[in-house]
Amino acid sequence: MGGPGDPPEGTPEGGPVGGEDEYRSVVFDESFVRAARLQEYSAQERMSDHSPAVRRRPPLRRGLSRQALILVLLIAVAFGTAIYMGVRHPYQNATIRQPVEPLRMTVIPLAPEGRVPGHADAEYLYEHSPAAQFRVGAEGIPLPASRRTAHFSDSQVVSALTTAKDYIVRSSLDPDVLAGDQVRAVRVLLDTDQLDQFDQSFAHPAADGRHAPTGWLVRFDPAEARLADGRIRVQGSLQAAETDSSTLEVTADHTFVYALRAVGAAASEVSLFTVRRELHFRFDRDDLRMHTAQLVVSYVQAGPLSCAEDSTNRLHPLLAGRTAKAGGPAGTDPYATGSATALCGSLATSAQPRV
């Protein structure tokens, strides 16, 4: 008889002595079974659809999936980027830009003390005037040797000087501007915050120190005078300096001498007309990038003019042979380095050509 644990027929031949199973040490617990890649179908399942005896089970997922890890990583990167951009915003300087000052302007007409000298030849007048050694056109506005400042590079200083020169050339030498037909060439060089003041000056000129077109540019009354010689004589200087860590300032001081003739009189004599312009430009980093300028001060002396004529909108030159009552307390020489203080001055005899 076999023991209570043995099969009814006894221990199979060749089996282990005493009925001990050699695989009894292998424990098939539930976790082991669930982890198996192959699973046997039940008898009912095999009878119903003739499926194979086994089926492959999906692998047991342990921890986070790859997609979940990627999602977590992307969230972390986005969060870190948001923090970085909040601390170092690339446009943070634009939010602290200083307000642009309106242009302050002074236009002083200079009345001749006697008859305005004239001659048939413009070159003769130039040779016998203080402008004899002046250069012609934009050559009289050379760029100075520039050096970087504490907060601005060489290229930024050059950019400021170049923009200031472009403004002076367009507003003082452009024939269309001088004839009063064009203002856009000057307007496009101004900081956008000054465009309203510029537009209002030409729409509603006023002698209020803010809205005189002749404070922005040089233009003559086209019904009275025209250029007799396109080679305008110019002399002056440009200087650049840093005012603070975010601002460059360019100071310009130039004298322009125009040869003018009366409109509709081809054979009339030519006379010289002198304009001295002292302009102060300001540039922030936006202006340097956009090739624009803030014109903050414009100081103009011009003659020969009559103090009785309004020089706010256009200049009305006194041409060859004409006279005007002297205005102001004393003669003013636009070639001199001193600045006039009167709202209307007298054009010194030394400033006129000797004919």
C-alpha positions as CSV (number, residue, x, y, z in Angstrom):
1,M,0.0,0.0,0.0
2,G,1.2,3.4,-0.7
3,G,1.2,6.2,1.7
4,P,-1.6,8.8,2.0
5,G,0.3,11.1,-0.4
6,D,1.0,8.5,-3.0
7,P,-1.0,7.8,-6.2
8,P,-3.4,4.8,-5.9
9,E,-1.2,2.8,-8.2
10,G,1.8,3.6,-6.0
11,T,4.8,5.6,-6.8
12,P,5.5,5.7,-10.6
13,E,8.5,3.7,-11.7
14,G,11.6,5.9,-11.7
15,G,10.0,8.4,-9.4
16,P,11.7,9.9,-6.4
17,V,12.0,7.8,-3.4
18,G,9.5,8.5,-0.7
19,G,7.2,10.3,-3.2
20,E,9.1,13.6,-3.0
21,D,8.8,15.9,-6.0
22,E,12.0,17.3,-7.3
23,Y,10.2,20.5,-8.5
24,R,8.6,21.1,-5.1
25,S,11.1,23.8,-4.4
26,V,9.7,25.9,-7.3
27,V,6.9,28.1,-5.9
28,F,4.3,29.2,-8.6
29,D,2.7,32.0,-6.7
30,E,0.2,34.4,-8.2
31,S,2.7,37.1,-9.1
32,F,4.7,34.5,-11.0
33,V,1.7,33.3,-12.9
34,R,0.5,36.9,-13.8
35,A,4.0,37.8,-15.0
36,A,4.0,34.9,-17.5
37,R,4.1,36.1,-21.2
38,L,2.1,33.0,-22.3
39,Q,-1.3,32.1,-20.9
40,E,-3.3,28.9,-21.7
41,Y,-6.8,29.4,-22.9
42,S,-9.6,27.8,-20.9
43,A,-11.2,24.6,-22.3
44,Q,-14.4,26.5,-23.0
45,E,-12.5,29.2,-25.0
46,R,-10.7,26.5,-27.0
47,M,-14.0,24.7,-27.8
48,S,-15.9,27.9,-28.8
49,D,-13.5,29.5,-31.4
50,H,-10.8,26.9,-32.0
51,S,-8.2,29.3,-30.7
52,P,-4.7,28.2,-30.2
53,A,-4.0,26.6,-26.8
54,V,-2.1,29.6,-25.6
55,R,-2.2,33.4,-26.1
56,R,0.4,36.1,-25.6
57,R,-0.2,38.5,-22.8
58,P,0.9,42.1,-22.9
59,P,4.0,42.8,-20.9
60,L,3.4,43.9,-17.3
61,R,3.9,47.7,-17.1
62,R,6.2,48.7,-14.3
63,G,6.4,52.3,-13.2
64,L,5.8,55.2,-15.7
65,S,5.6,54.6,-19.4
66,R,7.9,56.2,-21.9
67,Q,5.2,58.6,-23.1
68,A,4.5,59.7,-19.5
69,L,8.2,60.4,-18.9
70,I,8.5,62.5,-22.1
71,L,5.4,64.5,-21.0
72,V,6.8,65.1,-17.6
73,L,10.1,66.2,-19.2
74,L,8.3,68.6,-21.6
75,I,6.3,70.2,-18.7
76,A,9.5,70.7,-16.7
77,V,11.3,72.4,-19.7
78,A,8.3,74.7,-20.4
79,F,8.1,75.6,-16.7
80,G,11.8,76.4,-16.6
81,T,11.6,78.5,-19.8
82,A,8.7,80.5,-18.4
83,I,10.7,81.3,-15.3
84,Y,13.8,82.3,-17.3
85,M,11.8,84.5,-19.6
86,G,10.2,86.2,-16.7
87,V,13.5,87.0,-15.1
88,R,15.3,88.0,-18.4
89,H,12.7,89.3,-20.8
90,P,14.3,90.2,-24.1
91,Y,12.2,93.3,-24.5
92,Q,12.4,94.6,-21.0
93,N,14.3,97.7,-22.1
94,A,11.4,98.8,-24.2
95,T,9.1,99.0,-21.1
96,I,11.4,101.5,-19.4
97,R,12.0,103.8,-22.4
98,Q,12.1,107.5,-21.4
99,P,9.4,109.8,-22.9
100,V,10.5,111.7,-26.0
101,E,10.7,115.4,-25.4
102,P,8.9,117.7,-27.8
103,L,11.1,119.9,-30.0
104,R,11.9,123.3,-28.6
105,M,12.7,125.8,-31.5
106,T,13.7,129.4,-32.0
107,V,13.8,131.1,-35.4
108,I,15.4,134.5,-35.4
109,P,15.2,136.6,-38.6
110,L,18.1,138.9,-39.3
111,A,17.3,142.2,-41.1
112,P,19.9,143.8,-43.3
113,E,21.2,147.2,-42.2
114,G,21.1,148.6,-45.8
115,R,20.6,147.4,-49.3
116,V,21.0,143.7,-50.0
117,P,24.2,143.2,-52.2
118,G,23.6,141.6,-55.5
119,H,25.6,140.4,-58.5
120,A,24.9,138.6,-61.8
121,D,27.3,135.8,-60.9
122,A,26.7,133.7,-57.8
123,E,30.3,132.5,-57.7
124,Y,31.5,136.0,-57.5
125,L,29.3,136.6,-54.5
126,Y,30.6,133.5,-52.8
127,E,34.2,134.5,-53.4
128,H,33.7,137.9,-51.8
129,S,31.8,136.6,-48.7
130,P,32.7,134.8,-45.5
131,A,31.6,131.6,-47.3
132,A,34.5,131.7,-49.7
133,Q,36.2,128.7,-48.1
134,F,33.1,126.7,-47.3
135,R,32.6,123.3,-48.9
136,V,29.8,122.5,-51.3
137,G,26.7,120.6,-50.1
138,A,27.1,117.5,-47.9
139,E,30.9,117.7,-48.1
140,G,30.5,120.6,-45.6
141,I,29.0,118.1,-43.1
142,P,31.8,115.6,-42.6
143,L,31.5,113.0,-39.9
144,P,34.0,113.4,-37.1
145,A,36.4,110.7,-35.9
146,S,34.2,108.7,-33.5
147,R,35.0,106.5,-30.6
148,R,33.0,104.2,-28.5
149,T,31.6,105.4,-25.2
150,A,31.1,103.6,-21.9
151,H,27.8,102.0,-23.0
152,F,27.8,102.4,-26.8
153,S,30.0,100.8,-29.4
154,D,31.8,102.5,-32.3
155,S,29.2,101.4,-34.7
156,Q,26.4,102.8,-32.6
157,V,28.1,106.2,-32.3
158,V,28.7,106.2,-36.1
159,S,25.0,105.3,-36.6
160,A,23.9,108.3,-34.5
161,L,26.2,110.7,-36.3
162,T,25.1,109.4,-39.7
163,T,21.5,109.8,-38.9
164,A,22.0,113.3,-37.7
165,K,23.9,114.1,-40.9
166,D,21.2,112.6,-43.0
167,Y,18.6,114.8,-41.3
168,I,20.7,117.9,-41.8
169,V,21.3,117.1,-45.5
170,R,17.6,116.4,-46.2
171,S,16.3,119.4,-44.2
172,S,18.8,121.9,-45.4
173,L,20.0,120.9,-48.9
174,D,17.3,118.9,-50.6
175,P,16.0,121.1,-53.5
176,D,12.4,119.8,-53.1
177,V,12.4,120.6,-49.4
178,L,13.9,124.1,-50.0
179,A,11.1,124.7,-52.5
180,G,8.5,123.8,-50.0
181,D,7.2,120.9,-52.0
182,Q,8.5,118.0,-49.8
183,V,8.5,117.2,-46.1
184,R,8.3,113.4,-46.1
185,A,12.1,113.0,-46.7
186,V,12.6,114.7,-43.4
187,R,9.7,113.2,-41.5
188,V,10.8,109.6,-42.0
189,L,14.0,110.3,-40.0
190,L,12.2,111.4,-36.9
191,D,11.3,109.3,-33.8
192,T,7.7,108.1,-34.1
193,D,6.8,109.9,-30.9
194,Q,7.6,113.3,-32.5
195,L,5.5,112.8,-35.7
196,D,2.4,114.3,-34.2
197,Q,4.2,117.5,-33.3
198,F,5.8,117.5,-36.8
199,D,2.5,117.0,-38.6
200,Q,0.8,119.6,-36.5
201,S,3.5,122.1,-37.2
202,F,2.8,121.9,-40.9
203,A,-1.0,121.6,-40.6
204,H,-1.2,124.6,-38.2
205,P,2.0,126.6,-38.1
206,A,2.4,128.7,-34.9
207,A,5.1,131.0,-33.5
208,D,4.9,129.3,-30.1
209,G,8.3,127.7,-30.0
210,R,6.9,124.3,-30.8
211,H,5.1,124.4,-34.2
212,A,7.2,126.4,-36.7
213,P,7.9,124.5,-39.9
214,T,11.1,126.5,-40.3
215,G,12.3,125.1,-37.0
216,W,12.2,121.6,-38.5
217,L,13.7,122.4,-41.9
218,V,14.7,125.2,-44.3
219,R,12.2,126.2,-46.9
220,F,11.6,129.4,-48.9
221,D,8.4,130.9,-50.3
222,P,8.4,129.4,-53.8
223,A,6.5,132.4,-55.1
224,E,9.3,134.7,-54.2
225,A,12.7,133.1,-54.4
226,R,14.4,130.2,-56.1
227,L,17.9,128.7,-56.1
228,A,20.3,130.5,-58.5
229,D,23.1,127.9,-57.8
230,G,22.5,124.4,-56.6
231,R,26.0,124.3,-55.1
232,I,25.0,125.4,-51.6
233,R,28.0,126.4,-49.4
234,V,28.2,124.7,-46.0
235,Q,30.5,124.7,-42.9
236,G,30.0,123.3,-39.4
237,S,30.6,120.5,-37.0
238,L,29.1,117.4,-35.4
239,Q,29.8,116.1,-32.0
240,A,28.5,113.0,-30.2
241,A,28.5,112.3,-26.5
242,E,26.9,109.9,-24.1
243,T,24.4,111.5,-21.7
244,D,23.6,108.3,-19.8
245,S,23.7,104.6,-20.2
246,S,20.8,104.5,-22.6
247,T,21.2,107.8,-24.5
248,L,23.5,109.3,-27.1
249,E,23.3,113.0,-28.0
250,V,24.6,114.6,-31.2
251,T,25.1,118.4,-31.4
252,A,25.2,120.0,-34.8
253,D,26.2,123.6,-35.6
254,H,26.2,124.5,-39.4
255,T,26.0,127.6,-41.5
256,F,24.4,127.3,-44.9
257,V,24.7,129.9,-47.7
258,Y,22.3,129.9,-50.5
259,A,22.5,131.9,-53.8
260,L,18.9,133.1,-54.6
261,R,17.2,134.8,-57.4
262,A,13.8,136.4,-57.6
263,V,11.1,134.1,-59.2
264,G,10.2,135.1,-62.8
265,A,13.2,137.3,-63.4
266,A,15.8,135.2,-65.1
267,A,18.1,138.3,-65.7
268,S,17.8,139.6,-62.1
269,E,20.8,139.8,-59.8
270,V,21.7,137.0,-57.4
271,S,22.0,137.6,-53.7
272,L,23.2,135.4,-50.8
273,F,21.0,134.1,-48.0
274,T,22.5,132.7,-44.9
275,V,21.0,130.2,-42.4
276,R,22.8,129.1,-39.3
277,R,21.2,126.0,-37.6
278,E,22.1,124.6,-34.2
279,L,20.4,121.3,-33.7
280,H,20.5,118.9,-30.8
281,F,19.6,115.3,-31.5
282,R,19.0,112.5,-29.0
283,F,19.2,108.8,-29.7
284,D,18.1,105.8,-27.6
285,R,18.8,102.2,-28.6
286,D,15.5,102.0,-30.5
287,D,16.4,105.1,-32.6
288,L,19.8,103.6,-33.4
289,R,18.2,100.4,-34.6
290,M,15.5,102.2,-36.6
291,H,17.8,104.9,-38.1
292,T,15.6,107.7,-36.5
293,A,16.4,110.6,-34.3
294,Q,14.8,112.8,-31.6
295,L,15.3,116.4,-32.5
296,V,15.0,118.2,-29.2
297,V,16.5,121.7,-29.8
298,S,16.5,123.8,-33.0
299,Y,18.0,127.2,-32.9
300,V,17.9,129.1,-36.2
301,Q,19.3,132.5,-37.4
302,A,18.4,133.5,-41.0
303,G,18.8,136.5,-43.1
304,P,18.5,138.9,-44.8
305,L,14.9,138.9,-43.7
306,S,12.4,141.5,-42.8
307,C,11.3,141.4,-39.2
308,A,7.9,142.5,-40.4
309,E,7.5,139.2,-42.3
310,D,6.3,136.0,-40.6
311,S,9.1,133.5,-40.8
312,T,7.2,130.7,-39.0
313,N,5.9,128.8,-42.0
314,R,8.3,129.8,-44.8
315,L,11.3,132.1,-45.1
316,H,10.7,135.2,-47.2
317,P,14.3,136.3,-48.2
318,L,15.0,139.9,-49.0
319,L,16.7,139.7,-52.4
320,A,19.3,141.8,-54.2
321,G,18.6,145.5,-54.0
322,R,16.0,145.4,-51.3
323,T,16.1,147.0,-47.9
324,A,14.4,146.5,-44.6
325,K,14.3,148.2,-41.3
326,A,16.8,146.9,-38.8
327,G,15.4,144.7,-36.1
328,G,16.8,143.9,-32.7
329,P,19.2,145.8,-30.5
330,A,22.4,145.2,-32.5
331,G,23.9,143.6,-35.5
332,T,24.1,139.8,-35.4
333,D,26.7,137.8,-37.4
334,P,25.5,134.2,-38.1
335,Y,29.1,133.3,-39.0
336,A,30.2,134.1,-35.5
337,T,30.2,131.6,-32.7
338,G,28.0,133.7,-30.3
339,S,24.3,133.2,-30.2
340,A,21.7,135.9,-30.8
341,T,19.3,136.6,-28.0
342,A,16.7,138.8,-29.7
343,L,13.6,137.4,-31.5
344,C,14.6,139.6,-34.4
345,G,18.1,140.8,-35.0
346,S,20.1,142.9,-37.5
347,L,22.3,141.2,-40.0
348,A,25.8,142.5,-39.6
349,T,27.5,144.2,-42.5
350,S,30.4,141.8,-42.2
351,A,28.1,138.9,-42.9
352,Q,27.2,140.2,-46.4
353,P,29.3,139.8,-49.5
354,R,31.5,142.8,-50.5
355,V,30.5,144.0,-53.9
